[in-house]
Amino acid sequence: MSIVTAETESNTSLERRARTASRIAFRALLLRDLTVLRKSLRGFLPRTLLQPFLMVFVFAYVFPKIGQGIGGTGAGATQFSTMLVAGVIGLAIMFQGIQSVALPMVQEFGYTREIEDRVLAPMPVGLVALEKIVAGALMSLLSAVLVFPIAAVVPATPVELHINWFVLLTLLPLGCYMCGALGLTFGTRFDPRTVPLLFGIIVLPLTFLGAIYYPWEALAPIRWLQILVLVNPLVYMCEGFRAALTPVPHMSLWTIYPVMIGFSALFTWLGISGFKRRVLS
Amino acid sequence: MVDDEVTGDVIRTERLTKVYPGGIKAVDELDLSVRRGEIFGLLGPNGAGKTTTAGMLTTSVIPTAGRAFVGGVDVVAHPTAAKQLIGVVPQTNTLDRSLTVRENLYFHGRFFGMNAKTARAEADRLLEQFRLADRGGMEVLALSGGMAQRLMVARAIMHHPATLFLDEPTAGLDPQSRIALWEILGELHGGGQTILLTTHYMEEADTLCDRVAIIDHGRLLALDTPAELKRSVGLDAAISVSAAGDLDQLATVLREGIPHARRVEHIDGVVRVGVEHIRGVLPAIVEVAERHGFTVSDLSSTEPTLETVFINLTGKDLRE
């Protein structure tokens, strides 16, 4: 094979060649990430399924069975199980975004320096970062699909589903992307030493105050908290899934969509700029 | 574009400068040109600016000023196109820990546009060429330092780059692996591969490189073939003479009796003679010594090294 040279190429042909190369490299990076996912499925499945399973099992199976059902018994319990479906899926997506994007990235920046080779792929550095978001979004999507049956089947009381397909098929990818971007933002801003703080100080409040266990509207009696949690992206995602899957009252979709799009854009910008700062000097 | 096709330069820098935040000038108006097919060495002590220079040429460090071209492509204006033309072996192990040895090569090929079949075939061919064929299915963490290094070289040349960059390639390798890597680089060089390596080992620069740029504090101090650099010191050889008797006196008679002798000193039980021309000097030393009643028991001659050159240029040791 001949050595590639470009002495005689014009700027436009160089740019065209770069675009083609970038497209190919982007796809190949995705293929690499999916291959790694396939190889690590044995770890991926328990990591993805166990937490939502335990949550649904304790709150929606054990509690009603031992007479401590949240929301009372009968219709109230059914409403709680139904409401929890959306929260479980939202939580699974967010955890996956952080676990599949942020944690490997902290490793790759901190110990292995693998990322230094990844950014030598013939594509702009920002696109390498974007690929991480997309790969994370795909894994989040997979975990949402895996978790859904658990949330629908495990509860002791019947779960009442009313699926709005349009909302589901638009919000699911949007939520997955948003959490992939959130994962990139975290991954570029934490290092191996500070990563325990990520879970202790950031992820924990996000999940407990993420409208997983209660609809946002129900916080009305604690007005200050109801307003404070509006900075939490998980709130909009859980409320959105409530709209997509259940008849439970939820936040207006006119709020959910724009805010999630806004968060996605913000995290993409934060993530890509953080990534560039880490790999370029 | 530029006329590198005419000059045959694969790498060219023009007043390339990098100032890091805090005002540290790592590279200071560096002008370099690397010719097609040569092994080019950037030699200098730690902190001389070698890695920063390689970083700018391989798009990971953004220059503060100046320009750099690889294969005729401006690496700052067109980093993606430039990345297609470079292969990089960094100082640290950056192999993909989540993949096997073979998969590391396979996916590298895919990143650079090979289809699945070609990438598989090329990966197998390279595993064979780099004597890693029996390790293809292993996790990369199970490789020894030398094997990991070979795999990184294989990966870096897989997409047929115009230039192969190696940053301190043998730092931390055991002597055997170092020699094995030198052989590999020699073979690649034989196949016409242009190679730029940074090193602070003078033997490495001397053994491997067609031309060497000596840099310190980000500035180019000298650039030439190792032989020419050593010749520039003005000494042809350093000769060590061992003999019984008063070596101070031997030094005196040799200083007077040997033509072209410079710097004749008695150091640590031998007399060291620096000469401008080696021709005829060895028999003359024996003859002069014996004429004055000394019996020469050992005589060895070494050429001046790049270390000597560096000391001459900077007044300090490479290892400092």
Contacts between the chains, C-beta under 8 A, distances in Angstrom:
chain1	res1	chain2	res2	distance
A	1	B	160	5.1
A	2	B	160	7.5
A	3	B	71	8.0
A	3	B	160	6.1
A	3	B	161	7.8
A	3	B	162	5.2
A	3	B	192	7.6
A	4	B	71	6.9
A	4	B	84	6.1
A	4	B	85	5.8
A	4	B	160	6.5
A	4	B	161	7.6
A	4	B	162	6.1
A	5	B	5	7.4
A	5	B	71	4.7
A	5	B	72	6.2
A	5	B	85	7.3
A	5	B	162	5.8
A	6	B	1	7.2
A	6	B	71	5.5
A	6	B	72	5.1
A	6	B	73	4.8
A	6	B	81	6.2
A	6	B	85	6.8
A	7	B	1	5.7
A	7	B	2	7.1
A	7	B	3	7.7
A	7	B	4	5.4
A	7	B	5	4.0
A	7	B	71	7.2
A	7	B	72	3.6
A	8	B	1	6.4
A	8	B	5	6.9
A	8	B	72	7.7
A	9	B	1	6.2
A	9	B	72	7.6
A	9	B	73	7.8
A	9	B	81	7.9
A	10	B	1	7.3
A	11	B	77	7.7
A	11	B	78	7.6
A	14	B	73	6.7
A	14	B	78	5.0
A	14	B	81	4.6
A	15	B	78	7.4
A	15	B	81	7.9
A	17	B	81	5.9
A	17	B	84	7.6
A	18	B	78	6.5
A	18	B	80	3.7
A	18	B	81	4.9
A	21	B	80	6.0
A	21	B	81	7.6
A	21	B	84	5.9
A	21	B	112	7.8
A	21	B	113	6.3
A	22	B	80	5.9
A	24	B	111	7.9
A	24	B	113	4.8
A	25	B	111	4.9
A	25	B	112	7.4
A	25	B	113	7.6
A	28	B	107	6.6
A	28	B	110	3.8
A	28	B	111	4.8
A	29	B	111	6.8
A	31	B	107	7.5
A	31	B	110	6.5
A	32	B	96	7.6
A	32	B	99	7.4
A	32	B	107	4.8
A	32	B	110	7.5
A	32	B	111	7.9
A	35	B	99	7.4
A	35	B	103	7.3
A	35	B	107	7.6
A	36	B	98	4.4
A	36	B	99	7.0
A	39	B	98	7.2
A	40	B	98	7.4
A	112	B	93	7.7
A	112	B	94	7.2
A	112	B	97	5.8
A	113	B	90	7.5
A	113	B	92	4.9
A	113	B	93	7.6
A	113	B	94	5.1
A	114	B	94	5.3
A	114	B	95	7.3
A	114	B	96	5.8
A	114	B	97	6.6
A	115	B	94	7.9
A	116	B	60	7.1
A	116	B	90	5.9
A	116	B	92	7.7
A	116	B	94	4.9
A	117	B	88	7.7
A	117	B	90	7.4
A	117	B	94	4.0
A	117	B	95	7.6
A	117	B	96	7.3
A	117	B	155	7.8
A	119	B	60	6.9
A	120	B	58	7.1
A	120	B	59	7.7
A	120	B	60	7.9
A	120	B	83	5.8
A	120	B	86	7.5
A	120	B	88	5.6
A	121	B	83	7.0
A	121	B	111	4.2
A	121	B	112	7.4
A	122	B	80	5.3
A	122	B	81	7.7
A	122	B	83	4.5
A	122	B	84	4.6
A	122	B	111	7.1
A	122	B	112	6.3
A	122	B	113	7.7
A	123	B	80	5.9
A	123	B	83	7.8
A	124	B	79	7.0
A	124	B	80	5.9
A	125	B	79	7.8
A	279	B	60	6.6
A	280	B	60	6.3
A	280	B	61	7.3
A	280	B	62	5.9
A	281	B	20	7.2
A	281	B	55	7.3
A	281	B	60	7.1
A	281	B	61	5.3
A	281	B	62	7.2
